[in-house]
Amino acid sequence: MAQERWRAATRADLEGLAAEVAPRLLGARLTTVVDGETVVVRITEVEAYHGRGTGPVPDPGSHARMGQTARNATMWGEPGHLYVYLSHGIHSCVNVVSGPEGVAGGCLLRAGEVIEGMDAAFRRRPAARSARDLARGPGRFGDAVGLRHPVHDGIDAITGTPRHGAVAVLELRAAPLAEVAAGPRVGVAGVAGTDVFPWRFWVPGDPTVSPFRWGRGAREAAEAAAFPSHS
């Protein structure tokens, strides 16, 4: 098997819409240095989210679906910055911003394999039962790499400019993965969590990929689309 190779990501790599950019992030590496501790994660699962006015189909599952706010402002900025938001008041989740400046887009880093800095990742994720679980799911991913909302929201993963004691650097695979799986996003409510939006991408068979679960009302929306009423 050929050895994996990576190269530094550029803004041009990320200027497409999130649904186009997200699968290219599979196999990429995110390196963070937080308080002097380095962790490197190979990305194995991502989800795409568009903002208001982005792409041909409105995305009702996006934080930016209603337009720009103080919370989602990073999504509207330069590609290559990281949108770090708080989920359920606990977990900091990490997105790679995509699309040209002024067009909202985010690629949620849902899961990955820690390939360097295992000790630091385990200290940040003491509940992890195995290395597989360190960054399996977006909240765990954020914990493992050490990026926190709100202080690291907007950190630049292209230039590696320090922000509040942290540095983040994104590297893409020199050659894209030959095989990518796609399907509905995980835990997203209503039609936004069905195969109308097959914007979750993952490395097939990788043990770090998180399990699928329906969001509120998503199963019902999928069933309604599959078996429409004729009354």
C-alpha positions, 0 to 999 in steps of 0.5 A, spaced: 500 500 500 502 506 498 504 511 503 500 517 505 502 524 503 500 530 505 501 538 503 499 544 506 492 546 504 491 553 501 485 558 501 484 556 493 483 548 496 477 551 500 473 556 496 468 551 493 461 550 496 461 546 503 458 540 499 464 540 494 469 541 499 467 536 505 469 530 501 476 532 499 477 533 507 477 526 508 484 523 510 487 530 511 490 532 517 489 537 522 495 539 527 493 543 533 498 545 538 495 548 544 498 550 551 505 547 548 501 540 546 501 537 539 495 533 537 495 530 530 488 527 527 487 524 520 480 526 518 475 520 517 468 523 517 465 530 515 459 533 514 457 539 509 453 545 511 451 551 507 448 558 509 443 562 507 443 564 499 449 558 498 448 553 493 441 551 489 438 548 495 437 552 502 440 548 507 435 548 513 440 544 518 445 550 518 447 555 523 447 560 518 440 558 515 437 565 517 443 569 515 449 572 518 449 572 526 454 574 531 454 566 533 456 564 525 460 570 523 466 565 522 462 561 517 461 567 512 469 569 512 475 567 509 475 559 507 480 556 511 479 559 518 475 554 523 468 555 526 468 553 533 461 553 536 459 550 542 454 544 542 449 543 548 453 548 552 458 543 553 462 540 547 466 545 542 465 542 535 470 544 529 468 546 522 473 548 516 470 554 513 469 553 505 466 558 500 468 564 498 468 570 503 461 572 504 458 566 502 457 561 508 459 554 508 462 550 514 465 542 514 464 539 520 469 535 522 465 529 525 471 524 527 478 522 526 484 518 528 489 521 533 496 519 529 500 523 534 499 526 541 495 520 544 497 522 551 495 529 550 488 527 547 487 521 552 488 527 558 483 531 554 478 525 553 479 521 560 472 517 558 475 514 552 475 507 552 480 506 547 484 510 541 478 509 536 474 513 541 478 519 542 475 523 536 469 519 534 464 524 534 464 532 533 464 533 541 470 528 542 474 531 536 474 538 539 476 535 546 481 531 543 484 537 539 484 542 544 480 547 541 475 551 545 469 556 544 469 561 544 476 563 544 479 559 538 473 560 534 476 563 527 483 561 528 486 560 521 488 553 519 492 556 513 497 561 516 497 557 522 497 564 526 497 563 534 490 565 537 489 564 545 495 559 546 493 555 540 495 554 533 492 549 528 494 547 521 490 543 516 494 539 511 490 535 505 492 529 502 497 529 496 492 525 492 484 524 494 481 518 497 479 513 491 473 511 495 468 515 499 462 514 502 456 519 503 449 519 506 444 523 511 447 527 516 447 525 523 442 527 528 440 533 524 432 534 525 427 534 519 428 533 512 435 536 513 437 530 516 435 525 510 438 523 504 435 529 501 441 532 504 447 526 503 452 531 505 455 526 510 462 523 508 466 518 511 472 513 510 468 506 508 470 501 514 474 506 518 473 504 525 473 511 528 467 513 524 461 515 528 455 511 528 449 514 524 442 516 528 436 520 526 435 527 528 428 529 531 423 528 525 428 526 520 426 518 520 418 521 519 420 526 514 424 520 510 419 515 510 414 521 508 418 522 502 419 514 500 411 513 501 408 519 499 400 520 501 395 520 495 389 522 499 
